Amino acid sequence: MDFEFNSEQKEIQKAVKNFCRGEFTKEMAIECDQEHKYPMKQFKKAAKLGFIGIGFPEVYGGEGYGVIEKAIVVEELCRADSTIGSAVALGNFATECVVNKGSEELKKKFVTMVSEGKTLSAGAFTEPNHGSDITAMETTAEKDGDEWVINGTKMFITNAGLAGFYSVLVQTDADAKPSYRGLSLILVEADREGVSTTDVGLKMGIRGMATGEVVFKDVRVPLSNMIGDENKGFYQVLHFFDESRAMIGAQALGTAECAFDRALAYVKEREQFGKKIAQFQVTQHKLADMATKIELSRLIVYKAAWNFDQGRIDPNLTSMAKMFAAKTAVEVADEAIQLMGGYGYMTEYEVERIYRDAKITEIYEGTKEIQKNTIASAVLGKLK
C-alpha cells in the first residue's frame, strides 16, 4: 500500500501549482465573483497545458491519465482559488459521457474540442420537477425518420449558455417499467435550432461559473447523436457520477485547503492581547481539527479515485468521498471566517467567498442526503 504520488503525478501537481501562481489573482477572483464572469482566458490556458484533457485519451487531444491525476488537477486548481479553480475544473463537465460511450465520430469531434479548450461542455440531467431524482425524465426524444426530436427543460445546468454541446438525459421509451429503463443520453449541439438558455441569476457562490436553465423545443438532431445504446442512459449517467463525485470531492478538498491556507497565514501574523493569534491554544486546536479533516478528506478522495482507476465501480465509496469532503469544505471555511473575525467577513480577505463556494459541493452531483441514501443502501443490503 503506497500513499505517495509517483514522479509523474508530482510533476503534474507542481505544474498546476505554477500555472495557478501565474494566472490566478485575488482581484480576478473577486471580479469573477462580483461580475458573474467566467475565466475563459484561464480555461483556454489550462487546456493548452493539458489540464482540461488530463484524463481523456491522447487520440482525442487528451493526456491519457487516470482519475487520480484528474483529482490532482482539480484539487490544486481549487486550492489556489475556489472561484476561478472550480470554474476552470468544471469547464469539461460531462465530457466523460462522450468519452465512455460516444461513437468514434462524436469522440473525435467533441472530446477533441474540449481537450483543446475550444469549447466548454455540459451535462443536462437535472429537471425543474425532479431535482436529484433522475429515474424519470419529462424531457423526451422521439424518432422522426433519421432524427431525434427533443422537447423539455433542464435546470441548474453547469456551463449553460457557454457550453458548445450538452449530453442530455431524455426519456426515449415512455412505457418502460421502471421508467429509468427507458432513458437515453443524446448529444445536442448548443447552436441547434430550438435550444435556448437562461441564466439562473445571482447565486450564493461559484459565481464565476455559469448555471442556467436549458430549454429544448422541437430540437432535431441526427440519430447518430445518441451516446451509447438506446435506453441505457440511466446506467451511463450512474457510471459517470461514480467518477464525477470523486472529482467534486477533489473540488471540496481543494476548497477546504484554500480557506485553511488563508486562515493559517492570517493567524501567524495577526496580534491580539500582545501576542500572535496562533499562539493561543484555542486557535491551535481549531487548526488541528481543520488539518485533520482535510487530511481525512484527502485520503478518501484519492482512495475513491484510485479505486475507479482499478476498473472498479463503487458508488458507496465515491458517495462517502464526496459527502465527507464537502462537509469538510463547509466546516473548514466556516472556521476560517471565525478565526479571522470581522476581517473574515470582508470580501478583501477572501474566506467569506470561499465559504460561499464551498456550500455547492454539498448540493450538486447529488445532495449530501442522496449520498447518505447510497451509503445506507450499501451498508444495509437488500431488506426483506
C-alpha positions in Angstrom: 0.0 0.0 0.0 1.6 3.2 -1.2 0.2 6.6 -0.2 2.9 8.5 -2.2 2.3 10.2 -5.6 4.7 8.8 -8.2 7.1 11.1 -10.0 4.8 11.9 -12.9 1.9 12.8 -10.5 4.2 15.1 -8.5 5.2 16.8 -11.8 1.6 17.3 -12.7 0.9 18.7 -9.2 3.8 21.1 -9.5 2.8 22.2 -13.0 -0.7 23.1 -11.8 0.6 25.0 -8.8 2.9 27.0 -11.1 0.1 27.7 -13.6 -2.2 28.9 -10.8 0.5 31.1 -9.3 0.9 32.9 -12.6 -2.8 33.1 -13.6 -5.0 33.3 -10.5 -5.1 36.6 -8.6 -7.3 37.8 -5.8 -8.5 40.7 -8.0 -9.5 38.4 -10.8 -11.4 36.1 -8.4 -13.3 39.0 -6.9 -14.1 40.2 -10.4 -15.4 36.7 -11.4 -17.5 36.6 -8.3 -19.0 40.0 -8.4 -19.5 40.3 -12.1 -20.6 36.7 -12.6 -17.8 36.3 -15.2 -16.3 33.0 -16.4 -12.5 32.9 -16.5 -12.3 31.9 -20.2 -8.7 33.0 -20.6 -7.6 30.7 -17.8 -9.7 27.8 -19.1 -8.0 28.1 -22.5 -4.5 28.3 -21.0 -5.3 25.3 -18.8 -6.4 23.4 -21.8 -3.2 24.3 -23.7 -1.2 22.9 -20.8 -3.1 19.7 -20.9 -5.0 20.1 -17.6 -8.6 20.1 -19.1 -8.0 16.9 -21.1 -5.8 15.3 -18.5 -8.0 12.2 -18.3 -9.1 12.0 -21.9 -7.4 9.6 -24.4 -4.5 11.1 -26.3 -6.1 10.3 -29.7 -8.8 13.0 -28.8 -6.3 15.6 -27.7 -6.1 14.5 -24.1 -3.2 13.3 -21.9 -4.3 9.8 -21.3 -4.1 9.8 -17.5 -6.5 8.4 -14.9 -8.8 9.7 -12.3 -6.1 10.2 -9.7 -4.3 12.6 -12.0 -7.6 14.4 -12.7 -8.2 14.7 -8.9 -4.7 16.2 -8.5 -5.5 18.9 -11.1 -8.9 19.7 -9.6 -7.6 19.8 -6.1 -4.7 22.2 -6.9 -6.9 24.5 -9.1 -9.4 24.9 -6.2 -6.7 25.2 -3.6 -5.3 28.1 -5.5 -8.7 29.8 -5.6 -12.1 28.2 -5.1 -13.9 30.6 -7.5 -11.5 30.5 -10.5 -10.4 27.0 -9.8 -13.8 25.4 -9.7 -14.9 27.2 -12.9 -11.9 26.0 -14.8 -12.0 22.5 -13.4 -15.7 22.0 -14.4 -15.2 23.5 -17.9 -15.1 20.0 -19.2 -18.1 18.7 -17.2 -19.8 15.6 -18.5 -17.4 15.2 -21.5 -16.7 11.8 -19.9 -20.1 10.6 -21.1 -19.0 11.0 -24.7 -15.5 9.5 -23.9 -17.1 6.5 -22.2 -19.9 5.6 -24.7 -19.9 8.0 -27.6 -19.3 6.9 -31.2 -15.9 7.4 -32.7 -17.3 10.3 -34.7 -18.6 12.1 -31.6 -15.4 11.5 -29.7 -13.2 12.8 -32.5 -15.2 16.0 -32.8 -16.4 16.9 -29.4 -13.9 15.4 -27.0 -11.1 16.9 -29.0 -12.8 20.4 -28.9 -12.9 20.3 -25.1 -9.4 19.0 -24.7 -8.1 21.8 -26.9 -10.0 24.4 -25.0 -12.2 25.4 -28.0 -15.4 24.9 -26.0 -16.9 24.0 -22.7 -19.2 21.1 -22.2 -22.3 20.4 -20.1 -24.4 17.5 -18.8 -28.1 18.3 -18.9 -29.6 15.9 -16.4 -31.5 17.8 -13.7 -35.1 18.9 -14.3 -37.2 21.5 -12.5 -39.6 19.0 -11.1 -37.2 16.2 -10.4 -34.0 17.6 -8.7 -31.8 14.7 -7.6 -34.2 12.1 -9.0 -33.0 11.0 -12.4 -35.1 7.8 -12.6 -37.7 9.6 -14.8 -37.5 12.5 -17.2 -40.1 14.8 -18.6 -37.7 15.8 -21.4 -38.4 13.4 -24.2 -36.9 12.3 -27.5 -38.9 10.8 -30.3 -37.7 9.3 -33.5 -38.8 11.0 -36.7 -37.1 9.5 -39.7 -33.4 9.7 -39.3 -33.6 12.3 -36.5 -34.5 12.6 -32.8 -36.9 15.4 -31.9 -36.3 16.6 -28.3 -38.6 18.6 -26.1 -38.2 19.5 -22.4 -36.5 21.7 -19.9 -33.3 21.2 -17.8 -32.5 23.2 -14.7 -29.3 24.2 -12.8 -27.1 23.1 -15.6 -23.4 23.9 -15.1 -21.9 25.8 -18.1 -25.4 26.5 -19.6 -25.0 29.2 -22.3 -21.3 28.7 -22.6 -21.1 25.0 -23.5 -20.8 24.1 -27.1 -22.8 20.9 -26.5 -24.9 19.1 -23.9 -25.1 15.5 -23.0 -28.9 15.3 -22.5 -30.7 12.7 -20.4 -34.1 12.1 -22.1 -37.0 9.6 -22.0 -37.0 7.6 -25.2 -39.4 4.9 -24.0 -42.4 6.3 -22.2 -43.8 2.8 -21.5 -40.7 1.4 -19.8 -41.2 -0.1 -16.4 -39.5 1.0 -14.3 -39.2 4.3 -16.1 -35.4 4.6 -15.9 -35.1 1.7 -18.3 -36.4 4.0 -21.0 -33.8 6.7 -20.5 -31.1 7.6 -23.1 -28.3 10.1 -23.5 -28.2 12.2 -26.6 -25.6 14.8 -27.6 -27.2 18.1 -28.5 -25.1 20.9 -30.0 -25.8 24.3 -28.4 -26.4 26.0 -31.7 -29.2 23.7 -32.8 -32.4 25.4 -33.6 -34.8 25.3 -30.7 -32.1 25.3 -28.0 -32.3 28.2 -25.6 -30.7 29.1 -22.3 -31.4 31.4 -19.4 -29.0 32.1 -16.6 -30.4 31.4 -13.2 -29.2 34.8 -11.9 -27.2 35.7 -8.8 -26.1 32.7 -6.7 -24.7 32.3 -3.2 -21.4 31.0 -4.5 -19.5 29.7 -7.6 -20.5 32.9 -9.3 -17.7 32.6 -11.8 -19.4 29.5 -13.2 -22.4 29.8 -15.5 -25.5 28.0 -14.2 -28.7 28.1 -16.1 -32.0 26.6 -17.5 -31.8 24.9 -20.9 -34.9 24.6 -23.0 -35.3 22.2 -25.9 -38.2 23.0 -28.2 -38.6 20.6 -31.2 -34.8 20.3 -31.4 -33.8 18.0 -34.1 -30.5 16.0 -34.0 -29.3 13.0 -36.1 -29.9 9.5 -34.7 -26.1 9.2 -34.7 -26.0 11.8 -31.8 -27.1 9.0 -29.5 -24.5 8.4 -26.8 -24.1 4.7 -26.3 -27.1 2.3 -26.6 -30.7 3.5 -26.6 -32.5 3.2 -23.3 -29.2 2.7 -21.4 -28.7 6.4 -20.5 -29.6 5.9 -16.8 -26.8 3.4 -16.3 -24.3 5.5 -18.3 -25.1 8.6 -16.1 -24.6 6.5 -12.9 -21.2 5.4 -14.2 -20.3 9.0 -14.9 -21.4 10.0 -11.4 -19.1 7.5 -9.9 -16.2 9.3 -11.4 -17.6 12.8 -11.2 -18.4 12.5 -7.4 -14.7 11.8 -6.8 -14.0 15.0 -8.8 -16.4 17.0 -6.7 -14.7 15.5 -3.7 -11.4 16.8 -5.0 -13.0 20.2 -5.6 -14.3 20.2 -2.0 -10.8 19.2 -0.7 -9.1 22.0 -2.6 -11.7 24.5 -1.4 -11.1 23.4 2.2 -7.4 23.9 1.7 -8.0 27.3 0.0 -9.7 28.5 3.2 -7.2 26.8 5.6 -4.2 28.4 3.8 -5.6 31.9 4.2 -6.6 31.4 7.8 -3.3 29.9 8.7 -1.4 32.8 7.1 -3.6 35.3 9.0 -3.3 33.8 12.5 0.5 33.7 12.1 0.6 37.5 11.5 -2.4 38.9 13.5 -1.7 40.0 17.0 -4.2 40.3 19.9 -3.6 40.8 23.6 0.1 41.2 23.0 0.8 38.0 21.0 0.1 36.3 17.7 -3.3 34.7 17.5 -1.6 31.4 16.5 0.0 31.3 20.0 -3.4 30.9 21.7 -4.3 27.2 22.4 -7.9 27.7 21.2 -6.5 28.8 17.8 -4.1 25.8 17.7 -6.9 23.4 18.5 -9.1 24.9 15.7 -6.2 24.5 13.3 -5.6 20.9 14.4 -9.2 20.0 13.8 -9.2 21.7 10.4 -6.0 20.0 9.3 -7.2 16.6 10.4 -10.5 16.9 8.5 -8.6 18.0 5.4 -6.2 15.0 5.7 -9.1 12.5 6.1 -10.8 14.0 3.1 -7.7 13.7 1.0 -7.3 10.0 2.0 -10.9 9.1 1.0 -11.0 11.2 -2.2 -7.8 9.6 -3.5 -8.9 6.2 -2.5 -12.1 6.7 -4.5 -10.1 7.9 -7.4 -7.6 5.0 -7.2 -10.4 2.5 -6.9 -12.0 3.9 -10.1 -8.7 3.6 -11.9 -8.6 -0.1 -11.0 -11.7 -0.5 -13.0 -14.0 -0.9 -10.1 -17.3 0.9 -9.7 -18.2 1.6 -6.1 -20.9 4.2 -5.5 -20.7 3.6 -1.8 -17.0 4.8 -1.7 -17.5 7.7 -4.1 -20.5 8.9 -2.2 -18.6 8.7 1.1 -15.7 10.7 -0.5 -18.0 13.4 -1.9 -20.1 13.7 1.3 -17.2 13.8 3.7 -15.0 16.2 1.6 -17.9 18.5 1.0 -18.8 18.6 4.7 -15.1 19.3 5.4 -15.1 22.2 2.9 -18.1 23.9 4.6 -16.8 23.4 8.1 -13.2 24.5 7.4 -14.4 27.6 5.5 -16.7 28.4 8.4 -13.9 28.0 10.9 -11.6 30.1 8.8 -14.1 33.0 9.0 -14.3 32.6 12.7 -10.5 32.6 13.1 -10.3 35.8 11.2 -13.2 37.5 13.0 -14.5 40.7 11.4 -11.9 40.5 8.7 -13.1 37.1 7.7 -16.4 38.6 6.9 -14.9 41.1 4.5 -14.6 40.5 0.7 -10.9 41.5 0.7 -9.9 38.7 2.9 -11.4 36.0 0.6 -12.7 33.4 3.1 -16.3 34.6 3.0 -16.2 34.0 -0.7 -14.6 30.6 -0.3 -17.3 29.7 2.3 -19.9 30.6 -0.3 -18.2 28.5 -2.9 -17.8 25.5 -0.5 -21.6 25.0 0.0 -22.4 23.9 -3.5 -20.2 20.8 -3.0 -22.9 19.5 -0.6 -25.6 20.1 -3.2 -24.6 19.3 -6.8 -23.8 15.9 -8.2 -26.4 14.6 -5.7 -27.1 16.3 -2.3 -25.5 15.0 0.9 -28.8 13.3 1.7 -28.7 11.4 -1.6 -25.1 10.4 -0.8 -26.3 9.1 2.6 -29.1 7.1 0.8 -26.4 5.4 -1.4 -24.2 4.7 1.5 -27.0 3.3 3.6 -28.2 1.0 0.8 -24.7 -0.4 0.6 -24.4 -0.9 4.3 -27.9 -2.5 4.7 -28.0 -4.5 1.5 -31.4 -5.8 0.4 -34.0 -5.7 3.2 -36.6 -8.5 3.3 
